[in-house]
């Protein structure tokens, strides 16, 4: 919690869509969803993935297209399940349909290793563990990796998010320590951006300046997801 999983998901999804990929973002945080707010889509996200699973809506009806980025879609999480649980098989079936309609799907898991984590990973091809360089965050990353043993080597990656300026002088040692602590290969490093909280609070994260270091770093990460070899940018 608090590592910026949702803001990273939004920025990486935006970057992928701007690279020409058809992208679906799925909010996996049942009851505490926030991707719709970050993307400025809360007034449009009227259906959620439980509506698709329960056949109350089609995937294309429930997935909200972003008005400014036509390649970017959001499928939000339910506010409540009214006592029902979504089964793993149901989520896997939903994701099989997603694969036929989108190039990339990023699932934003809730904090912790509970039911939302299981649903977010049950149909995934790869996992990005988002952490920062705080010892507690790295310990949580280690614990998360232990739950991901079923994924083949090379399909679980580390993103260091919200790297603070005061740590930049010791950047390489911090990243090396983080990689060793988490036991994962590095996919990207996203610097702290003091503007992001204000964008989050007003639902305009998607409006973040495309030249801002945080967005550029997220775009580089997206390019690596697409198979490009992109060096870590100079911070």
NORLINTA-V819639 format. One record per pair of residues at least 6 apart in sequence whose C-alpha atoms are under 7 Angstrom apart, sorted by the first residue. I is the first residue (numbers start at 1). GAP is how many residues later the second one is. Records with the same first field share a line. If there is no record, write none. Layout:
I = GAP ; GAP
This chain:
1 = 110
3 = 127 ; 128 ; 129 ; 158
4 = 157
5 = 103 ; 125
6 = 29 ; 102
9 = 97 ; 99
11 = 204 ; 207
12 = 206 ; 207 ; 210
13 = 10 ; 12
14 = 58
15 = 203 ; 204 ; 207
16 = 7 ; 206
17 = 6 ; 54 ; 55
21 = 50 ; 82
22 = 49 ; 50 ; 80 ; 81 ; 82
23 = 48 ; 49 ; 50 ; 79 ; 80 ; 81 ; 82
24 = 48 ; 49 ; 50 ; 78 ; 80 ; 81 ; 82
25 = 48 ; 49 ; 50 ; 80 ; 81 ; 82
26 = 48 ; 49 ; 50 ; 80 ; 81 ; 82
27 = 6 ; 8 ; 48 ; 49 ; 50 ; 80 ; 81 ; 82
28 = 49 ; 79 ; 80 ; 81 ; 82 ; 88 ; 92
29 = 48 ; 80 ; 81 ; 87
30 = 47 ; 48 ; 49 ; 50 ; 86
31 = 47 ; 48 ; 49
32 = 47
33 = 44
36 = 6 ; 9 ; 40
37 = 166
38 = 162 ; 165 ; 166 ; 167
39 = 164 ; 165 ; 166 ; 167
40 = 163 ; 164
44 = 20
45 = 19 ; 31
47 = 15
48 = 14 ; 27 ; 28 ; 29 ; 30
49 = 26 ; 27 ; 28 ; 29
50 = 28
51 = 6
52 = 6 ; 7 ; 10
53 = 37 ; 41
62 = 13
63 = 10 ; 11 ; 12
64 = 9 ; 10 ; 11
65 = 7 ; 8 ; 9
66 = 6 ; 7
88 = 31 ; 34
91 = 28
92 = 30 ; 31
95 = 28
107 = 13
109 = 7 ; 8 ; 11
110 = 6 ; 7
126 = 29 ; 30
127 = 28 ; 29 ; 30
128 = 28 ; 29 ; 30 ; 31
129 = 12 ; 28 ; 29 ; 30
130 = 28 ; 29 ; 30 ; 31
131 = 6 ; 7 ; 10 ; 28 ; 29 ; 30
132 = 6 ; 28 ; 29 ; 30 ; 31
133 = 41 ; 45
138 = 40 ; 43 ; 44
141 = 41
142 = 39 ; 40
156 = 28
157 = 27 ; 28 ; 29 ; 30
158 = 26 ; 27 ; 28 ; 29
159 = 27 ; 28 ; 29 ; 30
160 = 28 ; 29 ; 30
161 = 28 ; 29 ; 30
162 = 28 ; 29 ; 30
163 = 27 ; 28 ; 29
164 = 27 ; 28
179 = 6 ; 7
187 = 34
188 = 33
189 = 28
190 = 24 ; 27 ; 28
191 = 22 ; 23
192 = 22
193 = 21
196 = 9
199 = 6
210 = 6
220 = 10
224 = 6
